[in-house]
Amino acid sequence: MRRPGPTEYEVYLIGVDAEKCEACGECVFICPTSVWELREGLAVAVKPEACLGCMGCVGVCPVSAITITEI
């Protein structure tokens, strides 16, 4: 029986433009891993390590306040 090889993890840098964010909550609702929360009128990535890089939040943000970059 072979042992599995090393696992590769993708890591993402998540950014929110605070001046653009309207705290609509769309990113919170669409995220499958609960990365986002609304805090004090701003979307905050509270679990960035859980980001899958699906870009759902980027696509749903009506003001293009979210950026996700693979690092």
MMTF fields as JSON, N, C-alpha, C and O atoms, coordinates in Angstrom:
{
  "mmtfVersion": "1.0.0",
  "mmtfProducer": "UNKNOWN",
  "numBonds": 283,
  "numAtoms": 284,
  "numGroups": 71,
  "numChains": 1,
  "numModels": 1,
  "chainsPerModel": [1],
  "groupsPerChain": [71],
  "chainIdList": ["A"],
  "bondAtomList": [4, 2, 8, 6, 12, 10, 16, 14, 20, 18, 24, 22, 28, 26, 32, 30, 36, 34, 40, 38, 44, 42, 48, 46, 52, 50, 56, 54, 60, 58, 64, 62, 68, 66, 72, 70, 76, 74, 80, 78, 84, 82, 88, 86, 92, 90, 96, 94, 100, 98, 104, 102, 108, 106, 112, 110, 116, 114, 120, 118, 124, 122, 128, 126, 132, 130, 136, 134, 140, 138, 144, 142, 148, 146, 152, 150, 156, 154, 160, 158, 164, 162, 168, 166, 172, 170, 176, 174, 180, 178, 184, 182, 188, 186, 192, 190, 196, 194, 200, 198, 204, 202, 208, 206, 212, 210, 216, 214, 220, 218, 224, 222, 228, 226, 232, 230, 236, 234, 240, 238, 244, 242, 248, 246, 252, 250, 256, 254, 260, 258, 264, 262, 268, 266, 272, 270, 276, 274, 280, 278],
  "bondOrderList": [1, 1, 1, 1, 1, 1, 1, 1, 1, 1, 1, 1, 1, 1, 1, 1, 1, 1, 1, 1, 1, 1, 1, 1, 1, 1, 1, 1, 1, 1, 1, 1, 1, 1, 1, 1, 1, 1, 1, 1, 1, 1, 1, 1, 1, 1, 1, 1, 1, 1, 1, 1, 1, 1, 1, 1, 1, 1, 1, 1, 1, 1, 1, 1, 1, 1, 1, 1, 1, 1],
  "groupList": [{"groupName": "MET", "atomNameList": ["N", "CA", "C", "O"], "elementList": ["N", "C", "C", "O"], "formalChargeList": [0, 0, 0, 0], "bondAtomList": [1, 0, 2, 1, 3, 2], "bondOrderList": [1, 1, 2], "singleLetterCode": "M", "chemCompType": "L-PEPTIDE LINKING"}, {"groupName": "ARG", "atomNameList": ["N", "CA", "C", "O"], "elementList": ["N", "C", "C", "O"], "formalChargeList": [0, 0, 0, 0], "bondAtomList": [1, 0, 2, 1, 3, 2], "bondOrderList": [1, 1, 2], "singleLetterCode": "R", "chemCompType": "L-PEPTIDE LINKING"}, {"groupName": "PRO", "atomNameList": ["N", "CA", "C", "O"], "elementList": ["N", "C", "C", "O"], "formalChargeList": [0, 0, 0, 0], "bondAtomList": [1, 0, 2, 1, 3, 2], "bondOrderList": [1, 1, 2], "singleLetterCode": "P", "chemCompType": "L-PEPTIDE LINKING"}, {"groupName": "GLY", "atomNameList": ["N", "CA", "C", "O"], "elementList": ["N", "C", "C", "O"], "formalChargeList": [0, 0, 0, 0], "bondAtomList": [1, 0, 2, 1, 3, 2], "bondOrderList": [1, 1, 2], "singleLetterCode": "G", "chemCompType": "PEPTIDE LINKING"}, {"groupName": "THR", "atomNameList": ["N", "CA", "C", "O"], "elementList": ["N", "C", "C", "O"], "formalChargeList": [0, 0, 0, 0], "bondAtomList": [1, 0, 2, 1, 3, 2], "bondOrderList": [1, 1, 2], "singleLetterCode": "T", "chemCompType": "L-PEPTIDE LINKING"}, {"groupName": "GLU", "atomNameList": ["N", "CA", "C", "O"], "elementList": ["N", "C", "C", "O"], "formalChargeList": [0, 0, 0, 0], "bondAtomList": [1, 0, 2, 1, 3, 2], "bondOrderList": [1, 1, 2], "singleLetterCode": "E", "chemCompType": "L-PEPTIDE LINKING"}, {"groupName": "TYR", "atomNameList": ["N", "CA", "C", "O"], "elementList": ["N", "C", "C", "O"], "formalChargeList": [0, 0, 0, 0], "bondAtomList": [1, 0, 2, 1, 3, 2], "bondOrderList": [1, 1, 2], "singleLetterCode": "Y", "chemCompType": "L-PEPTIDE LINKING"}, {"groupName": "VAL", "atomNameList": ["N", "CA", "C", "O"], "elementList": ["N", "C", "C", "O"], "formalChargeList": [0, 0, 0, 0], "bondAtomList": [1, 0, 2, 1, 3, 2], "bondOrderList": [1, 1, 2], "singleLetterCode": "V", "chemCompType": "L-PEPTIDE LINKING"}, {"groupName": "LEU", "atomNameList": ["N", "CA", "C", "O"], "elementList": ["N", "C", "C", "O"], "formalChargeList": [0, 0, 0, 0], "bondAtomList": [1, 0, 2, 1, 3, 2], "bondOrderList": [1, 1, 2], "singleLetterCode": "L", "chemCompType": "L-PEPTIDE LINKING"}, {"groupName": "ILE", "atomNameList": ["N", "CA", "C", "O"], "elementList": ["N", "C", "C", "O"], "formalChargeList": [0, 0, 0, 0], "bondAtomList": [1, 0, 2, 1, 3, 2], "bondOrderList": [1, 1, 2], "singleLetterCode": "I", "chemCompType": "L-PEPTIDE LINKING"}, {"groupName": "ASP", "atomNameList": ["N", "CA", "C", "O"], "elementList": ["N", "C", "C", "O"], "formalChargeList": [0, 0, 0, 0], "bondAtomList": [1, 0, 2, 1, 3, 2], "bondOrderList": [1, 1, 2], "singleLetterCode": "D", "chemCompType": "L-PEPTIDE LINKING"}, {"groupName": "ALA", "atomNameList": ["N", "CA", "C", "O"], "elementList": ["N", "C", "C", "O"], "formalChargeList": [0, 0, 0, 0], "bondAtomList": [1, 0, 2, 1, 3, 2], "bondOrderList": [1, 1, 2], "singleLetterCode": "A", "chemCompType": "L-PEPTIDE LINKING"}, {"groupName": "LYS", "atomNameList": ["N", "CA", "C", "O"], "elementList": ["N", "C", "C", "O"], "formalChargeList": [0, 0, 0, 0], "bondAtomList": [1, 0, 2, 1, 3, 2], "bondOrderList": [1, 1, 2], "singleLetterCode": "K", "chemCompType": "L-PEPTIDE LINKING"}, {"groupName": "CYS", "atomNameList": ["N", "CA", "C", "O"], "elementList": ["N", "C", "C", "O"], "formalChargeList": [0, 0, 0, 0], "bondAtomList": [1, 0, 2, 1, 3, 2], "bondOrderList": [1, 1, 2], "singleLetterCode": "C", "chemCompType": "L-PEPTIDE LINKING"}, {"groupName": "PHE", "atomNameList": ["N", "CA", "C", "O"], "elementList": ["N", "C", "C", "O"], "formalChargeList": [0, 0, 0, 0], "bondAtomList": [1, 0, 2, 1, 3, 2], "bondOrderList": [1, 1, 2], "singleLetterCode": "F", "chemCompType": "L-PEPTIDE LINKING"}, {"groupName": "SER", "atomNameList": ["N", "CA", "C", "O"], "elementList": ["N", "C", "C", "O"], "formalChargeList": [0, 0, 0, 0], "bondAtomList": [1, 0, 2, 1, 3, 2], "bondOrderList": [1, 1, 2], "singleLetterCode": "S", "chemCompType": "L-PEPTIDE LINKING"}, {"groupName": "TRP", "atomNameList": ["N", "CA", "C", "O"], "elementList": ["N", "C", "C", "O"], "formalChargeList": [0, 0, 0, 0], "bondAtomList": [1, 0, 2, 1, 3, 2], "bondOrderList": [1, 1, 2], "singleLetterCode": "W", "chemCompType": "L-PEPTIDE LINKING"}],
  "groupTypeList": [0, 1, 1, 2, 3, 2, 4, 5, 6, 5, 7, 6, 8, 9, 3, 7, 10, 11, 5, 12, 13, 5, 11, 13, 3, 5, 13, 7, 14, 9, 13, 2, 4, 15, 7, 16, 5, 8, 1, 5, 3, 8, 11, 7, 11, 7, 12, 2, 5, 11, 13, 8, 3, 13, 0, 3, 13, 7, 3, 7, 13, 2, 7, 15, 11, 9, 4, 9, 4, 5, 9],
  "groupIdList": [1, 2, 3, 4, 5, 6, 7, 8, 9, 10, 11, 12, 13, 14, 15, 16, 17, 18, 19, 20, 21, 22, 23, 24, 25, 26, 27, 28, 29, 30, 31, 32, 33, 34, 35, 36, 37, 38, 39, 40, 41, 42, 43, 44, 45, 46, 47, 48, 49, 50, 51, 52, 53, 54, 55, 56, 57, 58, 59, 60, 61, 62, 63, 64, 65, 66, 67, 68, 69, 70, 71],
  "secStructList": [7, 7, 7, 7, 7, 7, 7, 7, 7, 7, 7, 3, 3, 3, 3, 3, 7, 6, 6, 6, 7, 7, 7, 7, 7, 2, 2, 2, 2, 2, 7, 6, 6, 7, 7, 3, 3, 3, 3, 6, 6, 3, 3, 3, 3, 1, 7, 4, 4, 4, 7, 7, 7, 7, 7, 2, 2, 2, 2, 2, 7, 6, 6, 7, 7, 3, 3, 3, 3, 3, 7],
  "xCoordList": [0.836, 0.0, 0.888, 1.796, 0.606, 1.398, 0.89, -0.311, 1.809, 1.445, 1.135, 1.79, 0.157, -0.145, 1.006, 1.711, 1.187, 2.236, 1.86, 0.793, 2.731, 2.45, 1.231, 0.962, 0.519, -0.674, -0.291, 0.455, -0.805, -0.564, -1.733, -2.893, -1.424, -2.451, -2.327, -1.231, -3.479, -3.494, -3.797, -4.666, -3.072, -3.249, -3.646, -3.088, -4.61, -5.132, -4.996, -5.17, -4.683, -4.663, -6.006, -6.357, -6.748, -8.085, -8.055, -7.56, -8.584, -8.61, -10.008, -10.808, -10.293, -11.567, -11.259, -10.559, -11.782, -11.637, -12.705, -13.883, -12.296, -13.218, -14.009, -15.125, -13.452, -14.157, -15.27, -16.234, -15.147, -16.17, -17.225, -18.395, -16.832, -17.723, -18.965, -18.877, -20.132, -21.408, -22.03, -23.161, -21.316, -21.8, -23.156, -24.042, -23.313, -24.587, -24.774, -25.901, -23.666, -23.747, -23.776, -23.857, -23.713, -23.755, -22.592, -22.765, -21.422, -20.257, -20.462, -20.042, -21.104, -21.382, -22.294, -22.06, -23.325, -24.312, -23.789, -24.176, -22.919, -22.467, -21.291, -21.08, -20.534, -19.309, -19.621, -20.303, -19.122, -19.412, -18.629, -18.951, -17.61, -16.788, -16.835, -16.002, -17.785, -18.008, -16.768, -16.44, -16.09, -14.916, -15.33, -14.596, -16.499, -16.903, -17.872, -18.7, -17.749, -18.72, -18.828, -17.907, -19.957, -20.111, -19.814, -20.379, -18.924, -18.538, -18.424, -17.66, -19.181, -19.125, -19.206, -18.433, -20.146, -20.382, -19.367, -19.179, -18.707, -17.679, -17.621, -17.754, -17.424, -17.197, -15.771, -14.818, -15.641, -14.341, -14.122, -14.995, -12.941, -12.579, -12.081, -10.91, -12.961, -12.615, -11.926, -11.282, -12.066, -11.4, -10.725, -11.105, -9.734, -9.124, -8.485, -8.393, -8.042, -7.42, -8.414, -8.006, -9.704, -10.735, -11.111, -11.895, -10.563, -10.913, -10.531, -9.4, -11.488, -11.267, -10.821, -10.412, -10.902, -10.545, -11.603, -11.293, -12.846, -13.924, -14.328, -14.949, -13.982, -14.259, -15.738, -16.135, -16.555, -17.975, -18.211, -19.063, -17.465, -17.624, -17.213, -17.841, -16.172, -15.71, -16.795, -17.087, -17.385, -18.402, -19.706, -20.4, -20.055, -21.338, -21.269, -22.31, -20.092, -19.96, -20.411, -19.816, -21.452, -21.999, -21.106, -21.316, -20.104, -19.244, -17.781, -16.901, -17.524, -16.164, -15.168, -14.057, -15.59, -14.739, -13.803, -12.891, -14.02, -13.261, -12.255, -12.571, -11.052, -10.031, -9.491, -9.329, -9.22, -8.61, -7.464, -7.636, -6.289, -5.08, -4.429, -4.201, -4.129, -3.413, -1.959, -1.319, -1.444, -0.044, 0.726, 1.923],
  "yCoordList": [-1.174, 0.0, 1.247, 1.379, 2.158, 3.39, 4.451, 4.574, 5.202, 6.347, 7.526, 7.717, 8.306, 9.484, 10.48, 10.588, 11.202, 12.217, 13.463, 13.53, 14.442, 15.699, 16.393, 16.317, 17.056, 17.787, 19.23, 19.857, 19.737, 21.131, 21.97, 21.59, 23.091, 24.009, 25.307, 25.819, 25.827, 27.131, 28.164, 27.963, 29.249, 30.307, 31.578, 31.909, 32.274, 33.468, 34.694, 34.621, 35.809, 37.102, 37.759, 37.973, 38.076, 38.635, 40.107, 40.478, 40.93, 42.361, 42.929, 42.475, 43.931, 44.655, 46.139, 46.651, 46.822, 48.27, 48.877, 48.908, 49.353, 49.881, 51.084, 51.327, 51.825, 52.997, 52.602, 53.348, 51.428, 50.962, 50.094, 50.14, 49.303, 48.319, 48.982, 49.936, 48.455, 48.971, 48.054, 48.287, 47.026, 46.066, 45.486, 45.364, 45.129, 44.568, 43.123, 42.636, 42.439, 41.072, 39.993, 38.811, 40.359, 39.356, 38.372, 37.179, 38.859, 37.983, 36.984, 35.831, 37.429, 36.565, 35.417, 34.265, 35.734, 34.734, 33.74, 32.572, 34.183, 33.298, 32.405, 31.368, 32.776, 32.043, 30.658, 30.554, 29.592, 28.237, 27.845, 26.838, 28.618, 28.256, 29.303, 29.279, 30.202, 31.216, 32.054, 32.317, 32.464, 33.328, 34.712, 35.34, 35.189, 36.58, 36.78, 35.919, 37.953, 38.472, 39.976, 40.612, 40.519, 41.975, 42.494, 42.026, 43.466, 44.069, 45.576, 46.068, 46.286, 47.748, 48.364, 49.258, 47.871, 48.432, 48.069, 48.809, 46.925, 46.505, 44.979, 44.299, 44.456, 43.021, 42.713, 43.369, 41.71, 41.347, 39.851, 39.034, 39.506, 38.103, 37.567, 37.737, 36.924, 36.462, 35.094, 34.713, 34.359, 33.062, 32.963, 32.121, 33.809, 33.805, 32.471, 32.13, 31.715, 30.421, 29.408, 28.39, 29.676, 28.778, 29.082, 28.347, 30.147, 30.554, 29.476, 28.99, 29.108, 28.11, 28.741, 28.042, 30.055, 30.741, 30.611, 30.726, 30.374, 30.189, 31.489, 31.462, 32.623, 33.957, 34.328, 35.3, 33.557, 33.878, 35.249, 35.999, 35.581, 36.88, 38.025, 39.084, 37.811, 38.833, 39.099, 40.25, 38.028, 38.16, 38.759, 39.421, 38.536, 38.998, 40.407, 41.037, 40.908, 42.237, 43.304, 43.437, 44.06, 45.031, 46.244, 46.98, 46.461, 47.635, 47.259, 48.118, 45.987, 45.487, 45.864, 46.315, 45.669, 46.038, 44.908, 45.135, 43.687, 42.52, 42.082, 42.008, 41.796, 41.22, 39.954, 39.89, 38.962, 37.717, 37.387, 37.315, 37.187, 36.897, 35.646, 35.544, 34.695, 33.502, 33.875, 34.538, 33.44, 33.74, 32.447, 32.481],
  "zCoordList": [0.0, 0.0, 0.0, 0.82, -0.936, -1.038, -0.09, 0.148, 0.438, 1.274, 0.375, -0.65, 0.742, -0.079, -0.035, 0.968, -1.133, -1.216, -0.447, 0.164, -0.478, 0.235, -0.352, -1.551, 0.506, 0.089, -0.208, 0.544, -1.301, -1.648, -1.156, -1.314, -0.57, -0.1, -0.872, -1.096, -1.272, -1.908, -0.819, 0.03, -0.868, 0.119, -0.619, -1.665, -0.059, -0.717, 0.175, 1.391, -0.448, 0.212, -0.087, -1.247, 0.963, 0.805, 1.183, 2.248, 0.31, 0.568, 0.442, -0.376, 1.265, 1.198, 1.177, 2.05, 0.184, 0.106, 1.015, 0.659, 2.171, 3.175, 2.674, 3.134, 1.753, 1.226, 0.269, 0.098, -0.36, -1.287, -0.613, -0.995, 0.382, 0.997, 1.574, 2.347, 1.179, 1.666, 2.714, 3.141, 3.129, 4.135, 3.762, 4.608, 2.49, 2.037, 2.498, 2.586, 2.791, 3.284, 2.222, 2.557, 0.964, -0.1, 0.005, -0.241, 0.365, 0.51, 1.647, 1.552, 2.712, 3.86, 3.434, 3.798, 2.669, 2.272, 1.252, 1.273, 0.363, -0.717, -0.324, -0.953, 0.685, 1.027, 1.608, 2.627, 0.96, 1.447, 2.698, 3.33, 3.069, 4.223, 5.341, 6.248, 5.279, 6.331, 6.631, 7.788, 5.564, 5.717, 6.218, 6.982, 5.792, 6.012, 7.156, 7.456, 7.798, 8.757, 8.527, 8.015, 8.913, 8.897, 10.288, 11.276, 10.351, 11.635, 11.465, 10.634, 12.25, 12.261, 10.859, 10.514, 10.07, 8.755, 7.693, 6.728, 7.869, 6.916, 6.85, 7.868, 5.651, 5.489, 5.944, 5.525, 6.805, 7.362, 7.136, 7.425, 6.615, 6.424, 7.765, 8.103, 8.527, 9.866, 9.859, 10.837, 8.753, 8.621, 7.249, 6.436, 6.986, 5.651, 5.284, 4.104, 6.287, 6.017, 5.451, 4.893, 5.587, 5.074, 3.624, 3.024, 3.06, 1.693, 0.686, 0.678, -0.162, -1.21, -2.523, -3.45, -2.594, -3.834, -4.911, -6.096, -4.522, -5.501, -6.186, -7.248, -5.589, -6.111, -6.115, -6.757, -5.399, -5.32, -4.722, -5.198, -3.684, -3.023, -3.945, -3.945, -4.72, -5.66, -6.698, -7.025, -7.211, -8.247, -7.775, -8.547, -6.507, -6.001, -5.413, -5.221, -5.128, -4.521, -5.525, -6.594, -5.188, -6.145, -6.391, -7.356, -5.522, -5.673, -5.913, -5.856, -6.18, -6.462, -5.369, -5.649, -4.105, -2.97, -2.536, -1.741, -3.054, -2.598, -3.653, -4.84, -3.206, -4.076, -3.422, -2.204, -4.238, -3.757, -4.7, -5.916, -4.11, -4.878, -4.324, -3.118, -5.194, -4.75, -4.488, -5.304, -3.336, -3.008, -2.799, -2.514]
}
